[in-house]
Structures are given as structure tokens and as C-alpha cells.
Amino acid sequence: MRKPLRVARREKPGKTASHAGSPTGFARPVRIAVIIPAGPRDDILDTLASVVEYTDPSRIIVVIDDTGTLAARSAHIRDLSEDIVVIPPPATVPGILGGLWVKVAVGYTWLLERFRPGIILRMDADALMLGRGIEAAAEKAFASQPGVGMLGSCHVGPDGNPRDFSPVARILRAEENLRGLVHPRCRSRVRYYARLARQRGYVVGEHALGAAYIHSYQAAGFLHRMGWFNEPRLGPSRLADDHLMSMLTVAAGFRIGDLGGPEDPLALNWRGLPAHPSELLADGKLITHSVRSWGDLTERQIRSIFAEARATSGNLREAKP
């Protein structure tokens, strides 16, 4: 008899640092945790299939259901893996920018109350995993860069060019100044975290692209213990979730490292793929974003190319003695 899909109940707000222990009194260690917010436009089942295929079996996968429909698709999700948990987002929170950060933070809180992951991969639902090995790549990067608590496409893009933080810097400065008075409680928290981050070397606007980034357990655990994932006041912010998460990570005393350059396993663009799907596969990239488009290719065509490669990979693995 198949087990029912785990759909977490909505918990009361405010469960953060004071509730850091697992509800069962034991935080289960896993090698990797994956957090994915899913919206109405997302083909979440295909994205989950890529995560299940290419991650270490020691895992937990948390989907924040911003569609309200995943319960009806529970059989499909259960068939993918019993390691997938679907949780509801906070009520009355917008689904983008600061509101999305609040939802992602709820996912981190749920996770860290129950598990002790070596690394935490936060992915957009229009990102895909393309191959195995992200755990080892991240573990090696964290081990070789003491003080780094977050990895992603930060200072250098997939083409090797420096990323431009100035648009985000302008938004941050506007929120710190008079424009932020529209939401005074949000402005107060943004100013607080920005001040802490600057004291710890934050370059204004610096961020790892939210398409896919990785936290160490040490960094995410610190944010959790400090109660910084319980900040619903950041919901009205015009800063996006990756801007806020990066700023809080630096405010906590950790640096952001790069894992998204030309020779790195992450191949991420804000819009569209950074290269043709066949090129990404040939180059051994492990995670890419965004599968919405590449040239004349549609999202359905792109996902089909990667699904075929995934099926071939699975068949080769099963054929080994």
C-alpha cells in the first residue's frame, strides 16, 4: 500500500528560533535539501523529476505550493519520490519580491526544524538539474573557501563577465530612504539588515541569482537560530527574494562565493537559457535556468530535450551490473 503524499499543515506564525528543534525531538541528517517555490505557470513535476534523478538519495525536497493545486496531483508527486514534501505558503503574502522571500523563508524554517542538511539548494521551478554531482561540487567549494556560506551565480556570470549589481543597489537605497516610508516597518528591517551587512563587507546590491543558489548548513542554521527567517515585515519590500537572502547571509557574517562562472556547474541566466540545451549537456553543467526559452525553442521543447537526456542517463545507470 502506497504511503500518502506528505502535505504539511499550515503552522502558526512565529515558529522560528525558539522552535529550532524537530517536532519529534530529532533533526535527521541528510546530505542535501532542496527548496522549490512553485507557482501557477510552473511545470513543477518535470523540475522535480530532474531533482529526483540527479540528487543523492540522502535528501529531502520541499515544495512551497503557491498554486494551491498540488494536493490534487499527489499521486504523480508520490510516484516521483517519497522524499518530496509539499508545504503551503503563508496566507495573504504576495508571491513575488519580498513576499516570495517570506515564502521561501517559511520553507527554510520548516526544513531546519526537522532536518540537518549538509547543503541547501534553493531552486526556481523553471530551473532544471542536468546531471549528478552538485553535492560534491558544493562541499568542495565550501571546504576550500572558509567563511563562505552561500554559493551561486554572484560576481561572475556564465559568460565570464562581471554581474551588475547597480539596479539592485538603486532599489535598496530607495527603500532605505524616503520612498521606503510607504511601508515603515519593512523599511526599518531593511535598514537594519543592510547596516549589519555593510559592516561585514557587503557590496550594495550584491546577490547570488535566485534561479539556484546553495547555502551551507552553518549559514542557514545561523539565520534560523537568529530568527531571521521569521521576518514577515519584509513582505512589502521591492527587493527580490535573492536580494534579501544574500543581504541577510552577509549580515550574518558569511561571504557569497561563485559557482556559476564559465567553468562552474551552475549555468544560470535571469531570463532564458545561457546556451543551447545540447551545449549545456555537452559541457557537463549540473543546473541551468531558465528553461522558459532559448532562441526559437519553447519551454516545452527545452524540457523535452532535457527529459530525453535524463531518460538516457537513467537507462545507462540501470544497465550497469
PyMOL commands that set and color helices and strands:
alter all, ss='L'
color gray80, all
select helices_A, chain A and resi 17-19+44-54+70-80+97-112+134-144+166-176+178-182+184-199+217-225+232-234+241-251+277-282+299-319
alter helices_A, ss='H'
color red, helices_A
select strands_A, chain A and resi 6-7+28-38+59-65+84-87+115-123+127-129+148-152+212-216+255-258+266-268+287-289+293-294+297-298
alter strands_A, ss='S'
color yellow, strands_A
deselect
rebuild
show_as cartoon
